[in-house]
């Protein structure tokens, strides 16, 4: 199943801003959704996992996730994001 990052960004925005859902709960529910929907997107899973365990906004989490894929090269002026992008893959 194809789940676009833009759709997940909107879901996160609505759940956190309008429904005051904590980010860790949003991340957990999205990961469960990905499992149930048999969504096989490592980019999204990595981004949602980081979102639930950090203070980065979702777009930064997506950039981080893309940076861990050898097909992509990510540039950022965000010093905190640049720092974790340079870290080796876990």
C-alpha positions as CSV (number, residue, x, y, z in Angstrom):
1,X,0.0,0.0,0.0
2,X,1.3,3.5,-0.9
3,X,1.1,6.0,2.0
4,X,2.5,9.4,1.0
5,X,4.7,11.3,3.5
6,X,2.5,14.4,2.9
7,X,-0.6,12.6,4.1
8,X,1.2,11.4,7.3
9,X,2.4,14.9,7.9
10,X,-1.1,16.2,7.7
11,X,-2.4,13.4,10.0
12,X,0.3,14.3,12.5
13,X,-0.5,18.0,12.3
14,X,-4.2,17.4,12.9
15,X,-3.8,14.9,15.7
16,X,-1.2,17.0,17.6
17,X,-2.6,20.5,17.0
18,X,-6.3,20.0,16.9
19,X,-6.8,17.0,19.2
20,X,-3.8,17.6,21.5
21,X,-2.6,14.0,21.1
22,X,0.9,13.5,22.5
23,X,3.5,12.8,19.8
24,X,4.5,9.5,21.3
25,X,0.9,8.3,21.1
26,X,0.6,9.5,17.5
27,X,3.8,7.7,16.5
28,X,2.7,4.5,18.2
29,X,-0.7,4.6,16.4
30,X,0.9,5.3,13.1
31,X,3.3,2.4,13.5
32,X,0.3,0.2,14.3
33,X,-1.5,1.5,11.2
34,X,1.6,0.8,9.0
35,X,1.6,-2.8,10.3
36,X,-2.1,-3.3,9.8
37,X,-2.1,-1.8,6.4
38,X,1.0,-3.8,5.4
39,X,2.7,-0.5,4.5
40,X,6.3,-1.3,3.7
41,X,7.9,2.1,3.8
42,X,11.1,2.2,5.7
43,X,11.4,5.9,5.1
44,X,8.0,6.6,6.8
45,X,8.6,4.1,9.6
46,X,12.0,5.6,10.5
47,X,10.6,9.1,10.3
48,X,7.6,8.3,12.5
49,X,9.8,6.5,15.0
50,X,12.1,9.4,15.3
51,X,9.2,11.8,15.6
52,X,7.8,9.9,18.6
53,X,11.1,9.8,20.3
54,X,12.5,13.3,19.7
55,X,11.5,17.0,19.6
56,X,12.1,17.2,15.8
57,X,9.2,18.2,13.7
58,X,8.0,15.6,11.2
59,X,9.6,17.2,8.1
60,X,13.0,17.0,9.9
61,X,12.3,13.4,10.8
62,X,11.6,12.7,7.1
63,X,14.8,14.4,6.1
64,X,16.7,12.3,8.6
65,X,15.0,9.2,7.3
66,X,15.9,10.0,3.7
67,X,19.5,10.7,4.7
68,X,19.9,7.1,5.9
69,X,18.9,5.8,2.4
70,X,22.0,5.7,0.1
71,X,19.8,6.8,-2.8
72,X,19.4,10.3,-1.2
73,X,21.7,13.0,-0.1
74,X,20.2,15.5,2.3
75,X,21.4,19.1,3.0
76,X,20.1,21.1,6.0
77,X,21.0,24.3,7.8
78,X,19.5,22.9,11.0
79,X,22.5,22.2,13.2
80,X,20.7,19.7,15.4
81,X,19.4,17.8,12.4
82,X,22.8,17.9,10.7
83,X,24.3,16.4,13.8
84,X,22.1,13.3,13.9
85,X,22.3,12.9,10.1
86,X,26.1,12.5,10.4
87,X,25.8,9.8,13.1
88,X,26.2,6.3,11.8
89,X,23.1,4.2,11.2
90,X,22.0,2.4,14.4
